[in-house]
Amino acid sequence: MDPCLVPPDQPNATELICASAPWAPTTRLTLTQPLPLSAGNSAGAGPPPVWALELVNSDRCVFGTGTVSHVGSVVLDYVCTSGSMAGGLDRNRQTWTVQYQRASSSTLQPLAIRTAWS
């Protein structure tokens, strides 16, 4: 299951909460032994990765894994519940945007992001 989360202030937590998307049901996992800290995500440099998006058109998208599509130089690394794709996340303005490709289209359109989870 990915992602699985623990509160950042509890590095020795014995339970994880896992979900495929913020709007999906969660699963609680109880650990029988501590997870190796070396396998966890570090804070790293730069902004935290964005795991999921809700767009102004009400479509919901999660960061995909595996092979992704491209339109020109835009990597469509978000898979949306409608069957559409999105990518090219732009955080440079107060309202973030993403390039959105409808399932039945070959073109991109910029859409504002209503909510982002990281």
C-alpha positions, 0 to 999 in steps of 0.5 A: 500500500502506498502511501502509508503515513505516520505523524512526523513527530512520531518517528517510532510510531507503531501504526501506519495509516495507508490510502490510495488517495485522500478521498479513499478509505484508509487502512490502519497497519499495526507494525510488529517491528519498527520500520527502517528509518533509512527507507522513509522519505526525508524532508529533502530540499525544495517543496514537498512532493504533491501526492494528490490534487482536486481540480476546479472542475472537481476531477481528482488526480493522484500521482501515478507510478510506472510509465507516464505519458507526455504531451510535448515537454509536459509529463502527465504524471497524475492520473485522474478519476475521470480517466483524464491525465494531468501534469506540469504542476505550477506552484509559482502563483498563489493559485497553483495550476496544472496542465490537464488532458481530458480523456478524449482529447490530445490537447492540454488546458491549464486548470487551477487546483482547488486542493493539493495534498503533500 
